[in-house]
Amino acid sequence: MNIMILGAGQVGSSLAELLANENNDVTVVDLDTAHLQRLQDRLDIRTVSGHASHPDILEQAGLEDADMLIAATQDDETNILACQIAHILYKTGTKIARVRSRSYLDRPELFDREQNANSLPIDVMISPEALVTDYILQLIQYPGALQVIDFAGGKVRLIAVRAYPGSILADKKIKEIKNYLPKNVTTRIVALYRKDEVVMPTGEVTIRAEDEVFFLAEPKSIPVIVEDLRRQKQRPSRNIMIAGGGNVGFRLAQALENAHQVKLIDHNIKQAREVAEALDKTIIIHGDVSDKDLLLEENIDEIDLFVAVTNSDEANIISGMLAKKLGVHRVIALVNNQSYIELIQRNSIDIAISADQITTSHLLHYMRQGDTVQAASLRRGAAETMEVIAHGTMETSMVIGREIGDIKWPDEITVGCIIRDGVVHISHRTLTIEPEDHVILFLSDPSFGPLVAKMFSPTETSSWLS
């Protein structure tokens, strides 16, 4: 696929790395030649220096041959205009634009091409801030979860938890876990990570303390799985403190203030006043999020959850670690620098999340061949989970009409479940894949994504599957 990326910032760079490593033809456009040079030094891509919405620059970059345009600069107007130009000049196939301003996001009719043929020619609009907000809200819904992902329109959910010492999970074989759950709860462990290495989740494998365990189950079963298998029930996050009143902090407070006691701290007096005027129940505090005296004055020891989402990685890390030290039960911090994440994860800060990783994950299925409904990155890109639709017949498909146990899956692929006519069927060896089934897969190596597309597309053949 020929893909043009506008913007060499964190989101653009992450996408470029992902796509280049999967043998796509990638071109990156940015005004900053230093950013472009760093990308070109480590990736097999083409770079063009120039303004991302200037027609001559876009043509120089090869817009005419692009199958997909991803406009991910820091400027909303540049991204919107670039998509408009791509549509007018070359009818570019898929146009994705990053849009951050609430002024645009609050007017969805501007981008809804299904309802309004005269809307802006953008096929997919992404807002990293909105995606991060939704991601954090899911983590709040399930205290103790490390990651939560919905599939099949919410019919099935993937959740990651840590096996703490002394919990039911620790020191049990995977095949024994079902004995500790109610009989009406059906789940499948699709992945197991131990010290950053994947362990294939066969029934005989013993889960060890500190392992990360990925469960796939229906949403109604998730609370039971999380609560019953942890060392103790996680107390709900009733009192929440948010550090940072930007787009993410504001959205979080807005979504939480009616059901939680929310405090928001921001060092910018103008932004603090704007947020105070827009929110009804949230307590707004003007001050430094890393000020120990301020946190103590605001009864930090009574806070169940501290969420650091300022524009500074350093401020988020410091305030998060300080909050934990002062008695906060759970800390989530927004940290975009990957080298920081590796250092701080599980070191005072419970969960470190990255906006560019969340955004990249959200866009994955647009990059996948075949009928991929959804794809999501796991463990900061080290693994991937996919929802694909099986098309074809027994004569034209590698998988249709075959039992899961009879298909020669690579070791790197685990089948989690099948959704058929709205019903979730947890995977087992004798379960047969039928036409139009939605199949949830776990890939311990994301490079197997193209192979999955071949397996689930009709008229493809492969000797190793015979």
C-alpha positions in Angstrom: 0.0 0.0 0.0 1.2 3.5 -0.9 0.6 5.7 2.2 1.4 9.4 2.7 1.7 10.7 6.3 1.6 14.4 7.0 3.5 15.3 10.2 6.6 13.7 11.7 5.5 14.2 15.3 4.8 11.4 17.8 1.7 10.1 16.0 3.1 10.5 12.5 6.4 8.9 13.5 4.7 5.9 15.2 2.5 5.3 12.2 5.5 5.6 9.9 7.4 3.0 11.9 4.5 0.6 12.0 3.7 0.9 8.3 7.3 0.8 7.0 8.0 -2.4 9.0 5.1 -4.0 7.2 6.5 -3.4 3.7 4.3 -0.5 2.8 5.5 2.4 0.6 5.6 5.3 3.1 6.2 9.0 2.5 6.3 11.5 5.3 5.9 15.2 4.9 7.0 17.8 7.5 8.5 21.2 7.8 11.1 20.0 10.3 14.0 18.5 8.4 15.6 17.3 11.6 12.6 15.1 12.4 12.5 13.8 8.9 16.2 12.9 8.9 15.9 11.0 12.2 13.0 9.0 10.7 14.9 8.3 7.5 18.0 7.2 9.4 16.2 4.3 10.9 13.3 3.5 8.5 13.1 2.7 4.8 10.8 5.5 3.9 10.7 8.6 1.7 10.6 12.1 3.2 9.7 15.5 1.8 10.3 18.8 3.5 7.6 21.4 3.1 4.2 22.6 4.2 1.8 19.7 4.4 -1.2 21.5 2.9 0.6 23.1 -0.1 -0.5 21.4 -3.3 3.0 21.6 -4.9 4.5 19.9 -1.8 1.8 17.2 -1.8 2.3 16.5 -5.5 6.1 16.4 -5.0 5.5 13.8 -2.3 3.5 11.6 -4.7 -0.1 12.4 -3.7 -1.3 11.2 -7.2 -0.2 7.6 -6.4 -1.2 7.5 -2.7 -3.8 4.9 -1.6 -4.2 6.6 1.8 -3.5 10.0 3.2 -3.0 10.4 7.0 -2.9 14.1 7.9 -1.5 14.1 11.5 0.2 17.4 11.8 -0.3 19.5 15.0 -2.5 21.9 13.1 -6.2 21.0 12.6 -6.7 23.4 9.6 -3.6 22.0 7.8 -5.0 18.5 8.2 -8.5 19.4 7.0 -7.2 21.4 4.1 -4.8 18.6 3.0 -7.7 16.1 2.8 -9.8 18.6 0.8 -6.9 19.1 -1.7 -6.3 15.3 -1.9 -10.0 14.8 -2.7 -10.2 17.6 -5.3 -7.0 16.8 -7.1 -6.8 13.0 -7.1 -9.8 11.5 -5.3 -7.4 9.8 -2.9 -8.9 6.6 -1.6 -8.8 6.9 2.2 -8.3 10.2 3.9 -7.6 10.3 7.7 -7.3 13.6 9.6 -6.2 14.4 13.1 -8.5 17.0 14.6 -8.0 18.3 18.2 -10.1 21.4 18.7 -13.4 21.0 20.5 -14.8 23.6 18.2 -14.6 21.1 15.4 -15.3 18.0 17.4 -18.5 19.5 18.7 -19.8 19.8 15.1 -19.9 16.2 13.8 -22.1 17.2 10.9 -19.1 18.8 9.3 -17.5 15.4 8.9 -20.4 13.0 8.5 -20.3 12.0 4.8 -23.0 9.4 5.2 -25.6 12.0 6.3 -24.3 15.0 4.4 -22.8 14.7 1.0 -21.5 18.3 1.2 -19.5 17.6 4.4 -15.7 17.8 4.5 -14.1 15.0 2.4 -12.6 13.2 5.4 -13.2 9.4 5.7 -11.8 9.0 9.2 -11.4 11.7 11.8 -9.2 11.0 14.8 -8.8 12.9 18.0 -5.9 11.6 20.1 -7.3 13.5 23.1 -10.8 11.9 22.7 -9.2 8.4 22.2 -7.1 8.8 25.3 -10.2 10.0 27.3 -12.2 6.9 26.3 -9.2 4.7 27.1 -8.9 6.0 30.6 -12.6 5.8 31.2 -12.5 2.1 30.4 -9.7 1.6 32.9 -11.7 3.5 35.5 -14.7 1.2 34.8 -12.6 -1.8 35.7 -10.3 -1.0 38.6 -7.2 -3.3 38.4 -7.3 -3.6 34.6 -4.2 -2.8 32.6 -5.9 -2.6 29.3 -9.5 -2.9 28.0 -10.6 -3.4 24.4 -14.1 -4.0 22.9 -14.8 -6.1 19.9 -17.9 -6.9 17.8 -19.7 -3.7 18.8 -19.1 -4.5 22.5 -20.3 -8.1 22.5 -16.9 -9.4 23.6 -14.1 -7.7 25.6 -10.4 -8.2 26.0 -9.0 -7.3 29.4 -5.4 -7.5 30.8 -4.7 -8.0 34.5 -1.6 -8.6 36.6 -1.3 -11.8 38.6 -0.3 -10.4 42.0 1.4 -12.5 44.6 -1.2 -14.3 46.7 -4.0 -13.9 44.2 -6.0 -16.8 42.8 -4.3 -16.4 39.5 -0.7 -16.8 40.8 0.8 -20.3 40.8 -2.2 -21.9 39.0 -2.3 -23.8 35.7 -4.3 -22.1 33.0 -6.6 -25.1 32.8 -7.4 -24.8 36.5 -8.6 -21.1 36.4 -12.1 -22.1 35.3 -12.5 -23.9 38.6 -12.3 -20.6 40.5 -15.0 -18.9 38.4 -18.8 -19.3 38.5 -20.0 -21.9 36.1 -21.9 -19.4 34.0 -18.7 -17.4 33.3 -16.9 -18.6 30.1 -13.5 -17.0 29.3 -10.3 -17.8 27.4 -6.8 -16.7 28.3 -5.4 -15.6 24.9 -2.0 -14.3 26.0 0.4 -14.4 28.8 3.4 -12.1 29.3 6.2 -12.7 31.7 9.0 -10.2 32.1 8.3 -8.8 28.6 8.4 -12.2 27.0 5.4 -14.0 25.5 4.4 -17.4 27.0 2.0 -19.4 24.9 -1.2 -19.9 27.0 -1.6 -23.7 26.8 -3.6 -25.4 29.6 -0.5 -26.8 31.2 1.2 -23.4 31.6 1.5 -22.2 35.2 0.7 -18.5 35.8 3.3 -16.8 38.0 3.1 -13.8 40.1 3.6 -10.5 38.2 2.6 -12.1 34.9 0.3 -10.1 32.7 -2.8 -12.2 31.7 -5.1 -11.3 28.8 -8.7 -12.6 29.2 -11.3 -12.6 26.5 -15.0 -12.8 27.6 -18.4 -11.2 27.3 -18.6 -7.8 29.1 -21.0 -9.1 31.7 -18.4 -11.6 32.9 -15.5 -9.2 33.1 -16.2 -7.8 36.6 -16.5 -11.3 38.0 -13.2 -12.3 36.3 -11.4 -9.3 37.6 -12.8 -9.4 41.2 -12.7 -13.1 41.7 -9.2 -13.7 40.4 -7.4 -10.8 42.1 -5.9 -10.9 45.5 -8.7 -8.8 46.8 -11.5 -6.7 45.5 -10.3 -3.4 44.1 -12.1 -0.5 45.7 -14.0 1.7 43.2 -12.6 5.1 42.2 -15.1 7.4 43.9 -12.7 10.3 44.6 -10.7 11.2 41.5 -8.0 13.9 41.1 -7.1 15.0 37.6 -3.8 16.8 36.9 -4.1 19.0 33.9 -7.1 21.0 32.5 -6.4 20.6 28.7 -8.5 18.7 26.3 -8.0 15.3 28.0 -8.4 16.6 31.6 -11.5 18.6 30.7 -13.1 15.6 28.9 -12.4 13.3 31.7 -13.8 15.6 34.3 -16.9 16.2 32.2 -17.5 12.5 31.8 -16.9 11.7 35.5 -18.3 14.6 37.5 -21.9 13.4 37.8 -21.0 9.9 39.3 -17.7 10.7 41.1 -16.2 13.4 43.3 -13.7 15.1 41.0 -11.0 17.6 41.6 -8.9 19.1 38.7 -5.6 21.0 39.2 -4.1 23.2 36.5 -1.2 25.7 36.7 -2.6 28.0 34.0 -5.0 30.5 35.6 -6.7 31.3 32.3 -7.3 27.6 31.4 -8.4 26.9 35.0 -11.1 29.6 34.8 -12.3 28.4 31.4 -12.7 24.8 32.7 -14.4 26.1 35.9 -17.0 27.9 33.7 -17.7 24.8 31.6 -18.0 22.2 34.3 -20.8 22.0 36.9 -19.6 19.8 39.8 -15.8 19.5 39.4 -13.7 21.4 42.0 -11.1 23.4 40.0 -7.8 24.2 41.8 -5.2 26.6 40.4 -1.7 25.4 41.3 1.2 23.2 40.5 0.4 19.5 40.3 3.7 18.5 41.7 3.4 20.8 44.8 3.4 18.5 47.8 1.8 21.1 50.1 -1.0 21.7 47.7 -1.7 18.0 47.3 -1.7 17.5 51.1 -4.0 20.6 51.5 -6.4 19.0 49.0 -6.5 15.7 51.1 -4.6 13.7 48.6 -4.6 10.7 51.0 -8.4 10.4 50.4 -8.1 10.2 46.6 -8.8 6.7 45.1 -7.4 7.6 41.6 -4.9 10.2 40.4 -4.8 10.8 36.7 -1.9 12.9 35.4 -2.7 14.2 31.9 -0.8 17.5 31.5 1.1 18.3 28.3 4.4 17.5 30.1 5.6 13.9 30.5 7.9 15.0 33.3 5.1 16.8 35.2 2.9 13.7 34.8 5.6 11.4 36.1 6.6 13.5 39.0 3.1 14.3 40.2 2.0 10.7 39.7 4.9 9.3 41.8 4.3 12.0 44.4 0.6 11.2 44.6 1.4 7.5 45.0 3.8 8.3 47.8 1.2 10.4 49.6 -1.3 7.6 49.7 -3.2 7.5 46.4 -4.4 4.0 45.7 -4.1 4.0 41.9 -2.2 6.3 39.5 -2.6 6.6 35.7 -0.1 8.9 33.9 0.0 10.1 30.3 3.6 9.6 29.1 4.4 9.8 25.4 8.1 9.2 25.6 8.5 5.5 25.2 11.9 5.4 27.0 10.2 6.9 30.0 7.4 4.3 30.0 9.8 1.5 30.2 11.5 3.1 33.2 8.4 4.0 35.2 5.8 1.3 34.5 5.1 -0.5 37.8 7.5 1.9 39.6 5.0 3.8 41.7 2.9 4.6 38.7 0.4 1.8 38.1 -0.4 2.5 34.4 1.5 4.7 31.9 -0.4 5.3 28.7 0.8 6.9 25.4 -1.4 9.0 23.2 0.4 8.1 20.1 0.3 4.4 20.8 -3.5 4.6 21.5 -4.0 6.6 18.3 -1.9 4.2 16.2 -3.8 1.3 17.7 -7.1 2.9 16.7 -6.0 3.2 13.1 -4.5 -0.2 12.7 -7.5 -1.9 11.0 -7.4 0.7 8.2 -3.9 -0.5 7.4 -4.8 -4.2 7.4 -5.7 -6.0 4.2 -8.7 -8.3 4.1 -11.9 -7.6 6.0 -10.4 -6.5 9.2 -13.1 -4.9 11.4 -10.8 -3.9 14.2 -7.2 -4.2 15.2 -5.5 -3.0 18.4 -2.0 -2.8 19.6 -1.1 -4.5 22.8 1.9 -4.0 25.1 3.1 -0.9 23.4 3.2 -2.5 20.0 4.8 -5.8 20.9 1.6 -7.7 20.2 -1.7 -7.2 18.4 -5.3 -8.4 18.5 -7.6 -8.4 15.5 -11.3 -8.9 14.6 -11.6 -10.4 11.1 -14.5 -11.7 9.0 -14.2 -15.0 7.3 -15.3 -14.8 3.7 -15.7 -17.5 1.0 -16.6 -21.2 1.0 -14.9 -24.4 1.9 -13.6 -24.5 -1.6 -12.2 -21.0 -1.7 -11.1 -20.4 2.0 -8.3 -21.7 4.1 -10.4 -21.7 7.3 -14.1 -21.9 6.5 -15.6 -25.3 7.2 -12.6 -26.4 9.3 -12.4 -27.0 13.0 -10.0 -24.6 14.8 -7.9 -27.6 15.9 -7.5 -28.8 12.4 -6.1 -25.5 11.0 -2.3 -25.3 11.1 -2.1 -21.9 12.9 1.4 -20.4 13.3 2.6 -20.5 17.0 2.3 -16.7 17.0 -1.5 -16.7 16.5 -4.1 -17.6 19.1 -7.9 -17.8 18.3 -9.9 -16.2 21.1 -13.5 -16.6 20.1 -16.0 -16.5 17.2 -19.0 -14.2 17.0 -21.8 -15.8 14.9 -25.2 -14.1 14.5 -24.5 -12.0 17.5 -23.6 -14.9 19.8 -20.1 -15.3 21.3 -18.5 -18.7 21.1 -15.3 -19.0 23.1 -12.7 -20.9 21.1 -12.1 -24.6 21.4 -10.5 -27.2 19.1 -13.8 -28.6 17.7 -15.4 -25.2 17.0 -15.9 -24.8 13.2 -15.4 -21.5 11.4 -18.4 -20.6 9.1 -18.8 -18.0 6.4 -19.2 -14.4 7.8 -18.0 -15.4 11.3 -16.3 -12.6 13.2 -13.1 -14.2 14.6 -11.0 -12.6 17.4 -7.3 -13.4 17.1 -4.3 -12.6 19.2 -0.9 -12.1 17.5 2.2 -12.3 19.6 4.0 -10.9 16.6 2.2 -8.1 14.7 4.1 -8.9 11.5 1.7 -11.9 11.0 -1.1 -9.4 10.3 -0.8 -9.7 6.5 -0.8 -13.5 6.8 -4.1 -13.4 8.8 -5.6 -11.3 5.9 -4.6 -14.0 3.4 -6.0 -16.8 5.6 -9.5 -15.1 5.9 -9.8 -13.9 2.3 -11.3 -16.2 -0.4 -9.4 -17.8 -3.3 -6.1 -17.8 -1.4 -4.2 -21.0 -1.0 -1.2 -22.1 1.1 0.7 -25.4 1.3 1.2 -25.2 5.0 -2.5 -25.2 5.6 -3.3 -28.3 3.6 
